[in-house]
Amino acid sequence: MKFLRFQSISTQHADLIALKFWYDFWYEKFATSFCESFYSTSYNFEIIQSEIDNFIIYLENNKKIESNLIRLRNAEHTNYTTVGHRIRSILKFYSFLIDEYLTIQSQPQLSLKEIQKIKENLNKYMTIKKKIINNFSKSNKTIKSEINYSFKSMNDEMIKGLYLIISPSNSSKINTLNPFKSKNVQLRNFLIIHLMLNYGLRIGELMLLTTNSIKKSIQNRNFSLIITNTDDEFDDRSKKPKIKNEYSYRVIKLQERDYRIIQIYINEIRKEISSQILFTSLKPPYSALSYASVKKIFDQVDLSLKALLPECFDTSTYDSIESLTPHVCRHSWAYMMLSFSFEKYKKENVNHYDIKQSVNDALLKAQRALHDRLTSKGYISGGLSTLSSAERKKLINLYISEQISPLNLKTKEKQLYVNKKTRQALTDTNKNLRIQIDNLESQLHQNTETLINIIEEVKLKTDPRIDHLLATHLLKKYLKKD
C-alpha cells in the first residue's frame, strides 16, 4: 500500500499481520489465493465486501473456519479491540484496492460516472462498517453492533402459539389467552405484532407508519404499505423514530386481508384521533406509541407465550428463544422467507441424480430468489449486500447447516461443499477470460494481416519508410512475412 511506508513501524506491523490473516482466511475457505480470486473476477469488489463479516467470525473463532458451528453467544476469550484493529487494517487495504483498480484503465467496460457511483457506494459501506467496528471493545462482550450471533427465531410451533394468543376476541368467542382485555387494544396490538412478523418491519419503521402509509390502487387490486420518515405535529415522542438507512425507504406489497383489517382499525377504532400516527394510545391524549410502549406490549405477550409453551424457552435447546421481542419477529420473518424459497427449489430438484448437489443447488437458488422476492415486494431496496450482514449470514448459514446435516459430511467436506459454487464461479470466469483472450488474439492477427496487405499496396506506388511508421512488433511481423 502506497502510504504504508509513511506509517510507524508498529502500524506497519499491525496492518501486515491483518493482511496475512486475510490471505490465510481466503485460502483456507476457497483453496485459492485472494489475488487469484480478485483477478479472475475482473476486480469484482463485491467478493471482498461479502466476506468481511465472515472474516470477523474467523478472527473471533481463533482463526478457524467451521461452517457447521453456530455461535449462540459471544466468545469470552476474544479480544474485540484487537479484532477491531484487524478489520480497520483490512478496510485500509480495501480502500487501496478501490483507488488502484476501480479506474477507467482497470474497468474499461464502465463509464467514469458509473465508477464514481460505485466508489460512492463503497465508501458509504466502509463508513458504516467503521462505525460498527468502533463499538468493539474488550470489555464489552455483548458487542453493541450488528455482529451479535445470538440466533433468535421462532419455529412453527411458536408462531402458531403466538397467533393463538394475539388473535382478538370477537362477539362470538372470547380469547382467554389474550393478555389485553379491551377488544380495541387487542386489534391494535395484533396489527403491531402481525405487521412486524409478516412483513419484517423494524420497530422504528412500525412507529413511523401513519394513516397515509396504507394505499390501494385505482382498480382496488393492489395494496401497499409505504415506509418513509414522517413529520406529524401531534408526534410528541421525545425519541422520535427515524428510517435506519437509504435502503429502508420502500413500498411493501400489502395483502388484501391485512389492508381490510387496518382499515377497520383506522375507521372504527381510532376515528376520533386527530394524529396521523397509525399506532397511538387509545386513551386521551392519544399519544403516539413510544419504543417503551411497544416493548411493554411484547413483554406482556411474552409472558403469555412462556405460559403456553414453556419448552420453547428452555435455554438447554439450541432453537429456543430467550424472549419475544420485535427483533425476534424480524428474524422469524427472514427465516420463513428463506425456508419458503428453499422448499420450492428443493421440490424442483427432487429427481436430481446427485442428492448433495441437489440440496446445494436448491440453497443457492433460494438465496438468490430470496433477494429477488424481497426486492419485488418492496421489503428491501438495496443490492445483495443488504442481505450480507453478519446476523443475516448466520441465519442463512444455520439453515444451510440444518439442511446438509443428514448428508453426514465431515467438517472439511462441508467447507468444500458449501464453497463449491464459489470455486465453480472462479473456474467459469477463468474459462470465459481464456475465450476472450483467444478471440482478441484472433482479431489482432486478422488486423495485422490486413495492415500488412495495405502496406504492400502502398509500396507499389510509393516508397514509405516502414521502420518509421510501424511499431516494433508489427515491423517484425512484416519483415517475417517478406
N, C-alpha and C positions, 0 to 999 in steps of 0.2 A: 504494500500500500504506500502511495507516494508520500504521505505525510507521516508515516510511522517512524521514519528515521529522525524526525524532529521531536519525538516524544522522549520522555525519560526512559532509562533502562528498565525500570520496574514496569512501566506501562507497556513497553515493547514486549517484555517477557509475558505479561498477563494476556495481551492480545494474541500473541503467537501460540500460547498454550490453549486458549479458547479455540483458535483456528485448527490446531491439531485435533482437539476433541471433536470438532465439527466434521473434519475429514474422517476420523475414526468412526464416528456415528454413521456417516453416509456409507462408508464401505461395508460396515457390519450389517446395515439394513438392506442395501441394494447390491452388494457384492461387486461394486464398481466404484471408481473414484468419482468424487464430486465434479472434478474438472471434465471428465468424460461425459457425465450426465448433462452438465451445463452446456458443453459444446455441441453434443449430439442433438440437443433440443433447440438448437439455434438461439442460444442465450435466452431461454424462457425463464423469466424471473418468478413465475408462479410456482415452479418446483421448489424454490428456496422458501418462499412465503408459506407454502403448505406444510413445510417440515419444521419450522421454527418451534412450534408448540410441542411437537414430538421430540425435538432436541432438548427442550426444557424437561420433559418427562425422563428422557435418557439421563440427563445430569442428575435429576432427583433420585433416580434409581441406581445411583452409583455407577453410571456409565455402562448400563446393561439394557439390552432390548429384549423385553419379554412381552410379546404381543398377547399372550394368554393371561397376563396379570392385570387385574383391575384393582387399583388402589382405592380403598374406601375412605381413607383419611390421610392427612399429610404425614410425611416421613419425619419423625422426631430427630433422626440423625443428620438430616440435610441442613446445610448452612445456606439459607436462601439469599443471604447477602452475596456470597460467592457466586451462586447461580446467576444472580442479577448482573454481576460484573461480567460473567462469561457471555451472557446474552447481549449486553451492551457492545462487547467486542465484536460479536457476530454481526450486529446491526451496523457497526462501522465498516465491516467487510462488505456487507450488503450494499451500503452506500457507495463504497468504492466500485463495486461491480456495476452499479447503475450508471455512475459517471463514465466508466470505461467502456461499457458495452451497449448502453442504451443510447446509441448515436446513429446518425444517418449512415455512417460508414459501416457499422456493425449490423444495422437493421435497415437495409435499403428498401425493404418492402413497406416500410412505414413512412408517413409524411412527418414533417417537422412538428406540425400541430398535434398529430397522434402521439408522437414521442413525448411532447411536453405534457399532454394529458395523462399519459401513463406515469410519467415521473411525478406528477402532482398527486396521483392516487397512491403511488408507492410511498411518497413522503408522508402522506396522511396516515398510512398504515404504520410506518415507523414511529411517528409521533404518538399514536395511540399505544403502540407496544411499549415505548419507552415509559409512558405514564404508568402502565401496568407494572413494569419491571421496577419502577421507583418505589412501589409498595412492598417489594420483597424485603424481608427483614429476618435476621437470625432469631430474633426474639419473638417474632410474630408467626407462630406455627400455623395459623389459620389462613394466612396469606390473603390480604384484602384485595383480591383481584379475581379475574376470570379463571386463574389456574387453581381451581379448587376441585379435587377429584372425588368428592362425596357424590356417589351416584344416587340420585333421588328421582325415582319414577314409580308411578303406581302400576300394578298389574291389573288384569281384567277384573279380578275379584274385588280389588279395592275400588275401582271405578264404578262397578255395579253397586257396591255398598254406599259409595258417596252419593250416587243419584237416588238411592233409596232414602237417604237422609235429607237431601236438599229439595226433593220434589215438594212443591207447595200443596197444601191441603185444598180440597175443593168442597163444594156443597154436599157432595155425597160421601166423601171419605176424609177423615182427619188423619194426617200423617203424624203419628205419635212419636216418630223418630226425629222429626224436625225440631231443633232446639229453640226455634223462634216461634212465638205464639201468634203474632199478627200475620194474617194472610198476605197483607200488602208487603210487609217486611220479608216474608218468605219468598214472594215472587221476585222482589228486588235482589235478594241475596242469591237466589237461584240463578238469575241472569248474570250476576257478577262472577260466580264460580264457573258457570257454563261457558261464558264467553272466553274466559282465560283458559279453560281446559279444551274447548272445542276449536278455538281459533289461535291459540298460542299467544295471547296478548300478555304483555308485561303489565305489572301493576300500574306503572306510570301512564301507560297508554290507555288502560281502562279508565283511570281517573280523568283523562283528557277528553273522553267521549262527551258529546253534547247531544241535544235533541236533533241537531242538524247533521250529526255524523251518520245518520241512517238514511239512505237514499234508495229509491226504486226507479227503474227505467220507465220511459213513457208507455211502453207496452205492458208494464207491470209483470214482466217476466224475469227480470234480473234485479237483485237486491245487493246493496253494497254497504260496507262499514268503512268510513273514512278515518284514517289515523293521521292526525296532524296536531300542531300546537293550537291553542285557543286562548283568546282574551275575553274573559267574562267579567263584567263589572260586579257581579254578585259573588265572584270567587274570592273569599276572604281567607283562604288557607295560607298559613304562614310559610309552609314549604310547598310551593306550587309545583305540580308535576310538569316535566318537560320531555320532549322527544329525545330519545337516547342518542341517536346519530342520524346522518343523512339518509341511511337506508330504512329508517323507521317510518318515514313518510310513505304511506302506501294506501291503496284501496283494496279491501278484502271482500271477496265474494261471500255474501251472506245467504244462508239457507232461508228459503221462504218461511218455513215454520218458525225460525228464530226471529225473522222480521216481524211476523204477526204477533209473537209474544211481546217483543219490545214495544210495538205499537199499543198493545193493551196496557202495558206499564206506563207509557207516556200519556195516553189519552184518558186513562181511568184512574190511575193511582197517583200520578204526580201532576195532574192537570192544573192544580191551583198554585203550583210552584213557579215563581217568576224567573228563576235562574235557568239558564240553558244547560247547565251542567247536568249530565244524564243521571248520575247516581249521587243523591243527596240524602240527608236525613229526612225522614218522613214526618218529623215534628218541627214546629216553629222553633227557630227562624229558618229552617230548611237549609242548613249549611251543607256545602259540598263535602262529600266523604273524604277524609284525610287518609294518609298511609296508616296511621294508628287505627282508624275506624275499620278499614278493610282488614287489617291484621286481626282485630278483635273478632270480626265475623269468622275468619278462618280458624281462630283459636277455639271458638265455640263449636264449629263443625268438627274440628279435630278431636275434641273430647268425645263427641257422639260417635265418630268413626272408630276411635280406640275402644269404646264400649261395645260396639257392634262387631269389630274384627280385631280383637287384641293380638291375635297371632301375626297379623301383618305389621305390627310394630315391635316384634321380637328382634332385638339387635343381634342375636346369635345367627340369624339368617341373612344371607347377603342381599336378598331382594326386598328386604323390609325398608320402611321409611321411618325416619325419626319423628316426623310430624307432618301434618298437611299444611303447606304454605303456597303462596302464589307461584313461587318458582318451581315447586313440585308439579303444579298443574302444567306449567310451560314445558317442563322436561317430559312429562307424560304425553303431552300433545306431540312433541317431536318424535318420541319413541313409537307412538301409534302410526304416525305418518311413514316412518321408515319401515315398520312392520308391514303396513299395507302394501308398500311398493315391493318389498322382498317377496311376500307371499304371491303376488301377482306374477313376478318373473320366475319364481320357483316352479309354479304350475306350467309355465310356458316351456321350461326345460325338463319336464318330468320324464321324458323319454330319452334324455341325453345319455350317451353310452358311458360317459365318464362322470360319475356322481360328484367327485371332488370339483371337477371343472364346472359342472352344472351349478353347484352351490356358489362357487366363486363368481361365475358369470351373473347369476341372479343378484348377488350382493352388489356387484359393480353397477349393474343396470339400475338397481334400486336406489343407490346413492345419486346417480345422475338424474334419474326420474324424480327423486325427491326434490332436488333443486328446481327442476323444471316445473313440478307441480306447485311448489311453494311460490315460485315467481308468478305463474299464471293466475293463481288465486289471490295474489297480492299480499301473501303472508310476509314475503321478503322482497326487496327490490335491488339487492346487490348481486355481485357475481358469486362464483363458487367460494370465494374467500369468506363470505358471510356465513358459511357452514363450517368454518375451519378453526374456530376457537377450541381451546383445549377441552372444555366441558363437552362441546358438541362432538369432538372427535372421540372422547371417552365413551359417549353414548353410542356412537356408531361402532367403535371397537368392541364394546361389550356385546352388542348384538351379533357382531361377526364371530366373537368367541363362542357365544351360545350356539350359533348355527353350525360351526365346524367342530364342536366338541365331540359329536358322535363319530367323527372320522378317526379319532384316536391318533392324532398326529403328534409327533414329538415336537419339542419347543422349536428346534431349528427348522423342522419341516413346516411348522406353522408360519414362521417368518418368511420362508421362501415361498410358501403357498399364497400368503396374503400379498406379498410383494411381486408375485409373478406378473401381474398386469403391468406394473411399472417397468419391469425388466423387458417385457414384450414390447412396450411402447418405445423404449430406447432402441431395441433391435429394429423395430419397424422404421423409426426415424433414421437410423444409420443406413438402412436399406434404401429409403427414399432419397437420402443425400447422395448415395452412390449412384443412383439412377440419374439424379440431376447433374452430377459431375460428368457422367458418361455422355449425357445429352449435350452439355455445354462443350465438351471436348470435340464431339462430332460437329457441332455448329462452327467451332473455331477452325477445325480442319477444312470444312467447306468454304468458310470465308477466306482462309489463307489461299486455297486453290484458286478461288475466284480472283483475288487480288493479284496473284502471280500471272494469271491469264491476261488481266488488264494491263499489267506491266509489259508483257510480251507484245500486246497490240500497240502500246505507246512506243516501244522501241523500234517498231517498223517505220515510224515516221520521224522520230527524234532520237537523241542520244542522251537521256537523262542520267545524272549521277545517282545511280541506285543506292550506293553506300551512304549517301547523304539523306536520302528520302526514307529509307526503311529502318525500322527498329532492328536491333541485333538479331533477335530470334527469327524475324521474318527474312532478314538478309541470309541467314544460314539456310533457311528452307529454300529460298530462291536459288542460291548457289548450288545447293544439293541437287535440285531438280535439273539445273544446267549440266 
